[in-house]
Amino acid sequence: MEIDSYIPITKAKSTLLDMIRVINVQENTIAITKNGVPRAILMSMEQYESMRETMTILEDEGMMKQILRSRNEIRENKQLVDLEDLV
């Protein structure tokens, strides 16, 4: 995830509502800096939930093994199962 802009904390204090509108409309990620060093990130709830979901999958050893197995099967041109055939 890229940081779209950096804003000093003093400016962030006075423009918080505007920043929230921007991140919700444009899905931007804003770094809030203190003395020029990023100290916090402001992102939309949707972006945050997506990031947490990705982290949950990456932390699940069984899920990651299945993803890697599936990726290898695709690379080896193994026949894939159509989801509709399972129903």
Backbone torsions as a table, in degrees:
resi	resn	phi	psi	omega
1	MET	NA	126.0	179.9
2	GLU	-87.0	150.4	173.5
3	ILE	-91.6	123.3	-175.1
4	ASP	-82.3	-31.7	179.1
5	SER	-156.6	159.1	178.7
6	TYR	-120.0	131.5	-177.2
7	ILE	-132.6	130.5	176.3
8	PRO	-62.4	147.6	-176.8
9	ILE	-58.5	-33.5	179.7
10	THR	-64.7	-39.1	177.6
11	LYS	-73.3	-36.4	-180.0
12	ALA	-60.9	-37.6	179.3
13	LYS	-59.2	-40.2	-174.9
14	SER	-89.3	-11.9	-177.0
15	THR	-123.7	21.4	-175.7
16	LEU	-55.8	-47.7	-179.1
17	LEU	-61.0	-41.8	177.8
18	ASP	-63.9	-40.4	179.7
19	MET	-64.1	-39.8	178.7
20	ILE	-64.0	-41.4	177.0
21	ARG	-60.8	-43.5	-178.5
22	VAL	-63.3	-47.2	-176.7
23	ILE	-67.3	-29.2	179.2
24	ASN	-77.9	-30.4	-179.2
25	VAL	-87.1	-45.9	-173.2
26	GLN	-100.0	-3.4	-176.9
27	GLU	54.7	39.0	176.5
28	ASN	-81.2	157.3	172.0
29	THR	-115.6	127.5	-175.7
30	ILE	-117.2	128.4	174.2
31	ALA	-93.9	132.1	177.1
32	ILE	-100.6	126.0	-174.1
33	THR	-108.2	153.8	172.6
34	LYS	-130.8	120.2	-175.2
35	ASN	56.7	35.8	176.7
36	GLY	81.6	-0.5	-178.4
37	VAL	-108.2	127.1	177.8
38	PRO	-59.1	128.3	-178.6
39	ARG	-121.4	-19.2	-178.8
40	ALA	-154.6	159.8	178.9
41	ILE	-122.2	138.2	174.7
42	LEU	-116.2	121.8	179.5
43	MET	-142.8	163.8	-179.8
44	SER	-69.4	157.6	177.6
45	MET	-61.0	-38.0	179.0
46	GLU	-61.4	-43.7	177.9
47	GLN	-64.3	-41.6	-180.0
48	TYR	-62.6	-47.0	-179.7
49	GLU	-62.7	-39.6	177.3
50	SER	-62.9	-43.5	179.2
51	MET	-63.9	-42.6	178.9
52	ARG	-63.8	-40.7	178.6
53	GLU	-62.2	-43.0	177.9
54	THR	-62.1	-43.6	179.7
55	MET	-63.8	-38.6	178.7
56	THR	-62.2	-43.5	178.2
57	ILE	-64.0	-45.3	-178.9
58	LEU	-63.7	-29.9	179.7
59	GLU	-80.1	-16.9	-177.5
60	ASP	-85.7	104.5	-175.6
61	GLU	-59.7	-42.8	179.8
62	GLY	-63.7	-42.3	179.3
63	MET	-63.8	-43.7	-179.1
64	MET	-65.6	-38.1	177.3
65	LYS	-62.2	-42.1	179.5
66	GLN	-65.7	-40.8	178.6
67	ILE	-62.0	-45.1	179.3
68	LEU	-64.8	-40.8	177.0
69	ARG	-60.8	-46.0	-180.0
70	SER	-63.4	-42.5	178.6
71	ARG	-61.1	-41.9	178.6
72	ASN	-65.5	-38.7	178.0
73	GLU	-62.7	-39.3	177.9
74	ILE	-65.2	-44.8	179.1
75	ARG	-61.3	-33.8	-179.1
76	GLU	-86.3	6.6	-179.5
77	ASN	56.5	32.8	175.7
78	LYS	-70.3	149.1	-179.9
79	GLN	-66.3	130.2	-179.1
80	LEU	-92.3	154.2	177.8
81	VAL	-93.0	128.3	177.0
82	ASP	-76.8	131.2	-178.0
83	LEU	-56.1	-35.2	179.8
84	GLU	-65.3	-26.9	178.4
85	ASP	-72.1	-19.6	-179.2
86	LEU	-83.4	-17.4	-175.7
87	VAL	-87.7	NA	NA
